[in-house]
Amino acid sequence: MAKTPPPADTAPETPSGPGKNRPTPSRADQEAARKRPLVANTKEARARAKADLAAAREKARIGMANGEERYLTPRDRGPQRKFARDYTDAGWHAGELVMPLLVLVILLSLVPNTSIVFYAYLGLWAFILFVVADMIMLSRKVKKLAAEKWGDRREKGLGWYAAMRSVQMRFMRLPKPQVARGAFPA
């Protein structure tokens, strides 16, 4: 069935309906309008991308330093790792003094007196043995507390993680310590 046109007296004089009120663009014009470079190669776009990347990296760096879970590396994620970090950060550890002691021994090795150099190295090795013993005790303590808290679900490597953190100077640790000294986690 064919549609019959509306009566002439009811047709609107100005098109207000579905018409587009402009000529159809040619195919060449449509294709030219769609063409864009795959990679924006303007100086402004590169500078904007570089600034966005720098801002994202800075946000991630601050987030990691503050211990925000989503910015941590896989090595540092999870409640058990946080427990090991907090327990380590709450205590005093001899390993924190290894770097300053090494600098002192290097300075003492410049002294021309061989007996001073010998005793400096002897003292350094004795201190390192003390640090290793402290690391072993810390590792065992963290593993024991984690086993009490999480039972069979305890992660592997918690003791090593805590021991390695104890050797770093407190202000150089990442993520930054979140607890004060003496505030051991429950």
Summary of the structure (lengths in Angstrom):
residues: 186
radius of gyration: 34.5
end to end distance: 84.1
largest distance: 119.6
contacts: 400
relative contact order: 0.13
helix: 65%
strand: 0%
